[in-house]
Amino acid sequence: MDLPDIVNMYFDADSCNDTDALSETLRPTPSSKTKALAIKASSQSSDGGWLRRRRLRTLLNLWESTVDGDKALVRAKVSGRFPGSPVTLTYSFTIKDGRIARLEIQ
């Protein structure tokens, strides 16, 4: 798939549960720093964290992408041990200054 490097970095970090690398993909703003710290704290919590639980139970298969300027849309099939599996999600990235400025997942 021909995606911006930062989007590839996002999915690589997500698949490895690497919260530090995941936070590095976000455009530095006060709210992104807060969100990145929340992701990191959650993944290191005593119950094993939502990232680790989610990754153990799901498989993400990227299958379609469109890039237009600073926007990247990625469709992915997510399957695992959860109700309604599998589902198709659309990740809508907005990239600014080489980082992810906005991400919507539908």
Secondary structure in CASP SS format (residue, H / E / C, confidence):
PFRMAT SS
TARGET T0000
AUTHOR 0000-0000-0000
METHOD secondary structure of the structure
MODEL  1
M C 1.00
D C 1.00
L C 1.00
P C 1.00
D H 1.00
I H 1.00
V H 1.00
N H 1.00
M H 1.00
Y H 1.00
F H 1.00
D H 1.00
A H 1.00
D H 1.00
S H 1.00
C C 1.00
N C 1.00
D C 1.00
T H 1.00
D H 1.00
A H 1.00
L H 1.00
S H 1.00
E H 1.00
T C 1.00
L E 1.00
R C 1.00
P C 1.00
T C 1.00
P H 1.00
S H 1.00
S H 1.00
K H 1.00
T H 1.00
K H 1.00
A H 1.00
L H 1.00
A H 1.00
I H 1.00
K H 1.00
A H 1.00
S H 1.00
S H 1.00
Q C 1.00
S C 1.00
S C 1.00
D C 1.00
G C 1.00
G C 1.00
W H 1.00
L H 1.00
R H 1.00
R H 1.00
R H 1.00
R H 1.00
L H 1.00
R H 1.00
T E 1.00
L E 1.00
L E 1.00
N E 1.00
L E 1.00
W E 1.00
E E 1.00
S E 1.00
T E 1.00
V E 1.00
D E 1.00
G C 1.00
D C 1.00
K E 1.00
A E 1.00
L E 1.00
V E 1.00
R E 1.00
A E 1.00
K E 1.00
V E 1.00
S E 1.00
G E 1.00
R C 1.00
F C 1.00
P C 1.00
G C 1.00
S C 1.00
P C 1.00
V E 1.00
T E 1.00
L E 1.00
T E 1.00
Y E 1.00
S E 1.00
F E 1.00
T E 1.00
I E 1.00
K E 1.00
D C 1.00
G C 1.00
R E 1.00
I E 1.00
A E 1.00
R E 1.00
L E 1.00
E E 1.00
I E 1.00
Q C 1.00
END
